[in-house]
Structure formats: C-alpha cells, structure tokens
Amino acid sequence: MSNLDRPISMVRPGLIEFGTGVAERLGTWAESKGFRRVLVISDAFNASRTDVLGLTGEVTVYGDVKAEPDTGDLDCVLSAAEGARADLIVGFGGGSAMDLAKLVAVLSGSSQRLADVVGAGKVAGPREIALAQVPTTSGTGSEAGIRALVTDPETKAKLAVESIHMLADIAVIDPALTFTVPPKVTAATGVDAMAHCVEAFTNRKAHPAVDIYAIEGVRLVGRYLARAVHDGKDAEARAGLSLASLYGGYCLGPVNTAGGHALAYPLGTRWHVAHGAANALIFPHVLAFNTPAVPEKTSAVLEALGLSASQEIKSVFDAAHEFCASLGIEMKLRQLGVLANDLGTMADDAFAIRRLLDNNPRDLSRADILAIYEAAF
C-alpha cells in the first residue's frame, strides 16, 4: 500500500541557506529584518564562536545548553530570554540547543507555560519573536521541524511539543560548522539522521511525498558517513551529511519516527547516553524486527547504505550491526554503563511512548522491547 491518496501536510522553514561558508548570512538576514536584540542559545563550545554568524546589535549568548535538556534547563533559558528582551532567538548547536530555541521562541513573553503546550497543536500563535536555527552537527534535523523535546526530571519521560508556530523563519546550514565534530560524535549523529529517514520510510504513515527524501537521506549517509568519520574536514562528505540531516528533518514533520526512537529515548533520559549513540545502538535491532512487516523497504534501506539487500531477519541485523560497529560506535548497552536490572524499567518507559510506537510497521509489545534490550545488553 503506497498511502498516495492519504492527505499530508508538509512544511519548511521560510528560508533555507545551505552550503559551506553560509553561516554569516544569518547576520545579513537579521539586519535586513531590523532585528536588534538577539539571544543565541548554545552549548559551551559553540558559544565561543558565535562571531561566525555575523550578528550585529545587542547579542546575548546563553551557552549552558547540555545534552538531553530537562525542564529546569528550559526555565534557565527562559529567564535569559526575559533578560535579553530578544526580538530574534537563534538555536546554535545540536538538537538540544535548537529544541530549546523553539520552546523559548513560543513561550517567552507568553501567558502559556510548558505544561500548557505539551502535545500537538496547543501553542497559541502567532509568536511574537523570530526564530533562526543553525545546526552544528549533522543528525537531528531539528532546524527543519516543528517538534521540540525536553525531559521531565521526575518521570524521566520526554515531553514532546509539536506546533507550526515553532517552525524557523530561517535555517542556516553550513557544513563547515561540523568540521570540528569528533569522529565518534560524527558517527552517532550520522546514524541518528539515517534513523529519522529509515523510520519515516518504513513507517505506517509513510508517504511517497516523504519517501523520496527519506531514501535519499539514507543514500547520503551510506555514501558519506564513513568518509566524514575518517576525515572530519572532508567538505563534500560533511555537506552530504548535512543534507541527509536536513532531509531527516523533512521526514519528522509529516511522518515522524517510530519504534527505534521509542526504544532509544530511555537510554538518554535514564542513563544519559547521547541521543545519536542511543539510536545507533538500537537501530539494527529494530530494523531487523520490522523486516517481516516491510521486507521490500528493508531491502531498499540496505541497498541505499551500500549493503547487500536482504529480507531475512538475521542477515538484516548482521548487516546493519556491522555498518554501525565499523564506524566505531559502541553496540553493547553494558559498555555504556546501563545495568541489567534496569532493562525492565526501560521497557516500561519505551512501551509508554505510544506517539512513536503506534507508527511502527510491526507491533512492538513490552516483551518484544525487553527482548531487544536484552539482546543489546
């Protein structure tokens, strides 16, 4: 079934600047729009190089973003936004910085709070503050999407907000900003970009209008990820991964991810495993599990990665596992500090993420999820 007759809504940032050396175009754009007070939301490393963005006027930098931010981190950034009185918010970093930028853009100066907007379509709009996104990794595709995630520190659950009002006015994607990303992070974030594409391509909501981006994103990762891991300054490879990440972002809005991300999230919220690394470890297990439900598309994924096509579960797993392991990615949960006695709780957490599991092409029971965690342990 192609789903070709199913209605679909597709959105993109108002302006996308893509290419090596385009980072400073953000400043040109901001000046042309008359923005004078800018808040840049970033991690510590990227906070030290905001000058590449070419911004002028009153520029405030919040540089304390950490991986897997929680509601307390969001409160801190909202406080910074209140002090800056910004008319432009810039997310400058990986998915954590860009997700916080989305939430700050719609919540700063609003009567709404996070609890009011968790879910889909609950943000009151239009927003009063402009939003720009500048990714410095090639993985999340958050620059192109309308979703943001923060962790509830008490429940360890991801709180997801989805709103058209969180769509960036401009996304500036400069592959040169990714040249300094270390090999292990390059590998993990690259597989995260691929996972977005694969999970959309094999999704119950899959649609031909998105499939074309999804499978091309997989091809780009297959062609360029190993090259970028080997040589971080390979400009063509970095550009290929930046484009793959952007295409993954295109997939997230109308289709979204599925079982792979649902199983990866507890690794981040409970054990602080980086999101890309968590997705890479889980990826072969869920791809293989889903094979009986989407055999042709699974074969297409393997071929796009440059691997031998297969519709046999073990062969699919072995090929996908070797692809990730060959990049230097840790593929055992126990090596990441996860304890065996927590696998059941992780399975409970993952099984509760219905917004993603309901997209999976094959039903994942709690027992199935636990079995995957045990196999990955």
Residue pairs with C-beta under 8 A, 6 or more apart in sequence:
2 208
3 205
3 206
3 207
3 208
4 207
4 208
6 205
6 207
8 207
8 209
8 210
8 254
9 253
9 254
10 209
10 210
10 250
10 253
10 254
11 146
11 164
11 167
11 253
12 144
12 167
12 250
13 133
13 143
13 144
13 167
13 168
13 169
13 170
13 171
14 167
14 168
14 169
14 170
15 29
15 169
15 170
15 171
16 144
16 170
16 171
16 173
16 246
17 25
17 26
17 29
17 170
17 171
17 172
17 173
17 174
18 173
18 242
18 243
18 246
19 173
19 174
19 175
19 239
20 174
20 175
20 176
20 235
20 238
20 239
21 174
21 176
22 172
22 173
22 174
23 52
23 53
23 54
23 134
23 172
23 174
23 176
23 177
24 52
24 53
24 54
25 54
25 172
26 53
26 54
26 55
26 90
26 132
26 134
26 170
26 172
27 53
27 54
27 55
27 56
28 54
29 132
29 170
30 38
30 55
30 56
30 57
30 88
30 132
31 56
31 57
33 88
33 130
35 57
35 87
35 88
35 130
36 57
36 58
36 87
37 57
37 58
37 60
37 84
37 85
37 86
37 87
37 88
38 55
38 57
38 58
38 59
38 60
38 84
38 86
38 87
38 88
38 89
38 90
39 60
39 61
39 62
39 80
39 81
39 84
39 86
39 88
39 89
39 90
39 104
40 47
40 50
40 53
40 55
40 59
40 60
40 61
40 62
40 90
40 92
41 62
41 65
41 77
41 80
41 89
41 90
41 91
41 92
41 93
41 97
41 100
41 101
41 104
42 50
42 61
42 62
42 63
42 65
42 91
42 92
42 93
42 97
43 63
43 64
43 65
43 66
43 93
43 94
43 96
43 97
44 63
44 64
45 180
46 63
46 92
46 93
46 97
46 136
47 61
47 62
47 63
47 92
48 63
50 59
50 61
50 92
52 174
52 177
53 90
53 92
53 134
53 172
55 90
58 84
60 80
60 83
60 84
60 86
62 76
62 77
62 80
62 81
64 73
64 76
65 73
65 77
65 93
65 96
65 97
65 100
66 73
66 96
67 94
67 96
67 268
67 272
67 274
67 275
68 96
68 151
68 268
68 269
68 272
68 275
69 96
69 99
69 100
69 150
69 151
70 150
70 151
70 152
70 153
71 114
71 150
71 151
71 152
71 153
71 159
72 153
73 100
73 150
74 100
74 103
74 104
74 114
74 150
77 100
77 104
78 104
78 107
78 108
81 89
81 104
81 108
82 108
82 109
86 108
86 129
87 129
87 130
88 129
88 130
88 131
88 132
89 101
89 104
89 105
89 108
89 129
89 130
89 131
89 132
90 101
90 131
90 132
90 133
90 134
91 97
91 98
91 99
91 100
91 101
91 102
91 131
91 132
91 133
91 134
91 142
91 143
91 168
92 134
92 136
93 135
93 136
93 137
94 135
94 136
94 137
94 139
94 140
94 142
94 189
95 137
95 139
95 140
95 142
95 275
98 133
98 135
98 140
98 142
98 143
99 142
99 147
99 148
99 149
99 150
100 148
100 150
101 131
101 133
102 131
102 142
102 146
102 148
102 161
102 166
102 168
103 114
103 148
103 150
103 161
103 166
104 129
105 127
105 129
105 130
105 131
105 166
106 112
106 117
106 123
106 125
106 127
106 163
106 165
106 166
107 113
107 114
107 117
108 129
109 128
109 129
110 124
110 127
112 123
112 124
114 150
114 159
114 161
116 122
117 123
117 161
117 163
118 159
118 160
118 161
119 160
119 161
119 162
120 162
120 163
121 162
121 163
121 164
122 161
122 163
123 161
123 163
123 165
123 166
124 165
125 163
125 164
125 165
126 165
127 165
130 169
131 166
131 167
131 168
131 169
132 168
132 169
132 170
132 171
132 172
133 142
133 143
133 168
133 170
133 171
133 172
134 143
134 171
134 172
134 173
134 174
134 177
135 142
135 143
135 171
135 173
135 177
135 178
135 242
135 245
136 177
136 178
136 181
137 178
137 181
137 185
137 189
137 245
137 276
138 175
138 178
138 181
138 186
138 189
138 190
138 193
138 228
138 238
138 241
138 242
138 244
138 245
139 188
139 189
139 190
139 192
139 193
139 245
139 248
139 275
139 276
140 189
140 192
140 193
140 245
140 248
140 249
140 275
141 193
141 196
141 245
141 246
141 247
141 248
141 249
141 250
141 251
141 252
142 148
142 249
143 168
143 171
143 173
143 246
143 249
144 168
144 171
144 246
144 249
144 250
144 252
144 253
145 167
145 249
145 252
145 253
146 162
146 163
146 164
146 166
146 167
146 253
147 160
147 161
147 162
147 166
147 252
147 253
147 256
148 160
148 161
148 166
149 158
149 159
149 160
149 161
150 158
150 159
151 157
151 158
151 159
151 268
151 269
152 158
152 159
156 266
156 269
156 270
156 349
157 269
157 349
157 352
158 265
158 269
158 353
160 355
171 246
173 242
173 246
174 242
175 235
175 238
175 239
175 241
175 242
176 235
176 238
178 186
178 232
178 238
178 241
178 242
179 232
179 233
179 235
179 238
180 232
181 189
181 232
182 232
183 229
183 230
183 232
183 328
184 277
184 328
184 329
185 274
185 276
186 225
186 228
186 229
186 232
186 241
187 225
187 229
187 280
187 324
187 327
187 328
187 329
188 274
188 276
188 277
188 279
188 280
188 329
189 245
189 276
190 221
190 225
190 228
190 229
190 241
190 244
190 276
190 327
191 221
191 225
191 276
191 279
191 280
191 283
191 324
191 327
191 329
192 248
192 275
192 276
192 279
192 280
193 217
193 221
193 241
193 244
193 245
193 247
193 248
194 217
194 218
194 221
194 225
194 244
194 248
194 283
194 305
195 248
195 257
195 260
195 261
195 264
195 279
195 280
195 283
196 217
196 248
196 249
196 251
196 252
196 257
197 213
197 214
197 215
197 217
197 218
197 221
197 244
197 247
197 248
197 251
198 214
198 218
198 260
198 283
198 287
198 301
199 251
199 256
199 257
199 258
199 259
199 260
199 261
199 359
200 206
200 210
200 211
200 214
200 248
200 251
200 252
200 255
200 256
200 257
201 210
201 211
201 214
201 215
201 218
201 251
201 297
201 300
201 301
202 258
202 287
202 290
202 293
202 294
202 297
202 298
202 301
202 361
203 255
203 256
203 257
203 258
203 359
203 360
203 361
204 258
204 358
204 359
204 360
204 361
205 254
205 255
205 256
205 359
206 214
206 255
206 297
207 254
207 255
209 254
210 250
210 251
210 254
210 255
213 247
213 250
213 251
214 247
214 248
214 251
214 255
215 300
215 301
215 304
216 247
217 243
217 244
217 245
217 247
217 248
217 251
218 244
218 301
218 304
218 305
219 304
219 305
220 240
220 241
220 243
220 244
220 247
221 241
221 244
221 305
222 304
222 305
222 306
222 307
223 240
223 306
224 236
224 237
224 238
224 240
224 241
224 244
225 237
225 241
225 327
226 326
226 327
227 234
227 236
227 237
228 234
228 237
228 238
228 240
228 241
229 327
229 328
231 237
232 238
255 359
256 355
256 356
256 359
257 356
257 359
258 286
258 356
258 357
258 359
258 360
258 361
259 286
259 289
259 290
259 356
259 357
259 359
259 360
259 362
259 364
260 279
260 282
260 283
260 286
260 287
261 279
261 356
262 350
262 353
262 356
262 357
262 360
262 364
263 282
263 285
263 286
263 350
263 364
263 369
263 372
263 373
264 275
264 278
264 279
264 281
264 282
265 278
265 349
265 350
265 353
266 345
266 346
266 349
266 350
267 273
267 277
267 278
267 281
267 282
267 333
267 336
267 338
267 346
268 274
268 275
268 278
269 349
270 342
270 345
270 346
270 349
271 336
271 337
271 338
271 342
273 281
273 336
273 338
277 329
277 330
277 336
280 324
280 327
280 329
280 331
281 324
281 329
281 330
281 331
281 332
281 333
281 336
281 376
282 372
282 376
283 320
283 324
284 316
284 317
284 320
284 321
284 323
284 324
284 331
285 317
285 372
285 375
285 376
286 360
286 372
287 298
287 301
287 316
287 317
287 320
288 313
288 314
288 316
288 317
288 320
289 313
289 362
289 364
289 368
289 372
290 298
290 360
290 361
290 362
291 298
291 311
291 312
291 313
291 316
292 313
292 362
293 361
293 362
294 361
294 362
295 311
296 311
298 310
298 311
298 316
299 309
299 310
299 311
300 309
302 308
302 309
302 310
302 316
302 319
302 320
303 309
305 320
305 323
307 319
307 320
307 323
308 315
308 319
310 316
310 319
321 331
324 331
325 331
330 336
331 376
332 376
332 377
333 343
333 373
333 376
333 377
334 340
334 377
338 346
338 377
340 377
343 370
343 373
343 374
343 377
344 370
346 373
347 366
347 369
347 370
347 373
348 366
350 357
350 369
351 357
351 364
351 365
351 366
351 369
357 364
